[in-house]
Amino acid sequence: MKSFLFDKSKGICLFDFEHTTAEANAQAIQNMRNLLNIHKMSIHDLNLELADGILTVYGEVNCQKTKEIIILLLGNAKGIACVNDKMSLYQESTSGEANAKKPSQFYEITPNDNLKKIAKRFYGDESYIDKIINANKPLLTAPSDIFTGLVIRIPN
């Protein structure tokens, strides 16, 4: 299992994270399932467990990118401090990319960051903005979608 840390005070509001009753947690989990369905995230045998801001995700996905996007979609929600990844891959990507199976780096947006700076830092060229946006869809669709505390993926 790998754990990913998030700023629980930032992100989209999927649930009332100040109330941790069993009923509130059940509603939070349903909202997370709905978010994954809206974005057509394919995951077999999805199971989510939420306790004290720690979300554990179980299931099987078809590729590393889908796994990472699920972690980011759910982890970038207010109230989530940590996502424990217990997902497995049932089919590796056949896209032909040499790095398709390698996990991406995760990067937390800091004050004064923008996608040009991030592209320059990781790829040596600020024109790689589209690569970052495409790697993070549906979390990002434009450079203006980033905010301090957002965690994004930087593909190899």
DADASUL-V166551 format. One record per residue. N is the residue number from 1. PSI is psi in whole degrees, -180 to 180 (NA if undefined). D_CENTER is the distance of its C-alpha to the mean C-alpha in Angstrom with 2 decimals. Layout:
# DADASUL-V166551
((N,PSI,D_CENTER) (N,PSI,D_CENTER))
This chain:
# DADASUL-V166551
((1,138,15.83) (2,141,13.40) (3,142,12.05) (4,129,9.37) (5,144,10.73) (6,160,9.76) (7,106,12.50) (8,-7,13.31) (9,-5,15.65) (10,161,13.28) (11,-172,11.08) (12,150,11.88) (13,105,14.47) (14,-18,14.01) (15,165,16.72) (16,93,19.53) (17,-5,18.21) (18,-16,21.72) (19,121,23.25) (20,39,22.39) (21,163,24.86) (22,-38,24.38) (23,-42,24.61) (24,-41,21.97) (25,-40,19.53) (26,-41,20.47) (27,-40,19.83) (28,-46,16.39) (29,-40,15.50) (30,-40,17.16) (31,-37,15.26) (32,-42,11.88) (33,-43,13.65) (34,-41,14.93) (35,-45,11.68) (36,-38,10.68) (37,-43,14.33) (38,-41,14.51) (39,11,12.00) (40,42,13.88) (41,118,11.33) (42,113,13.99) (43,122,13.95) (44,143,17.40) (45,43,18.51) (46,131,15.42) (47,131,16.15) (48,134,14.37) (49,131,16.20) (50,127,15.92) (51,121,18.39) (52,43,18.80) (53,4,15.23) (54,120,14.14) (55,128,12.10) (56,129,12.92) (57,124,11.57) (58,152,14.35) (59,-178,15.11) (60,133,15.71) (61,164,13.86) (62,-15,15.75) (63,163,13.95) (64,-41,11.74) (65,-45,9.77) (66,-43,9.12) (67,-46,8.16) (68,-41,5.56) (69,-40,4.27) (70,-46,4.95) (71,-44,3.63) (72,-42,0.76) (73,-45,3.93) (74,-37,5.82) (75,-28,5.65) (76,32,6.43) (77,142,9.34) (78,135,12.77) (79,-13,14.17) (80,118,11.35) (81,-25,12.44) (82,139,11.13) (83,121,9.15) (84,119,11.69) (85,109,10.84) (86,27,14.00) (87,154,13.10) (88,160,15.56) (89,128,16.18) (90,-12,19.20) (91,123,19.77) (92,155,19.01) (93,141,18.51) (94,25,21.99) (95,-13,21.30) (96,-8,23.55) (97,133,21.24) (98,-32,22.18) (99,9,18.78) (100,-30,16.85) (101,-15,16.79) (102,138,15.90) (103,146,12.55) (104,164,11.24) (105,145,11.53) (106,143,8.93) (107,131,10.76) (108,126,11.20) (109,133,13.21) (110,166,16.73) (111,144,19.68) (112,4,21.43) (113,151,18.58) (114,167,18.44) (115,-29,17.11) (116,-46,20.62) (117,-41,20.74) (118,-43,17.42) (119,-43,18.64) (120,-42,21.99) (121,-45,20.73) (122,-28,18.71) (123,-7,20.83) (124,8,24.07) (125,122,24.20) (126,-6,22.82) (127,-3,23.21) (128,17,19.95) (129,-46,18.06) (130,-34,17.74) (131,-42,16.23) (132,-45,13.34) (133,-48,13.05) (134,-34,13.41) (135,-18,10.80) (136,8,8.14) (137,137,9.87) (138,4,9.68) (139,-41,7.61) (140,138,10.65) (141,-11,14.07) (142,158,16.37) (143,-27,16.90) (144,-6,17.63) (145,-10,14.14) (146,153,13.22) (147,156,14.33) (148,129,15.07) (149,-18,12.51) (150,137,9.42) (151,129,7.18) (152,168,6.89) (153,141,7.72) (154,103,11.49) (155,155,12.96) (156,NA,16.32))
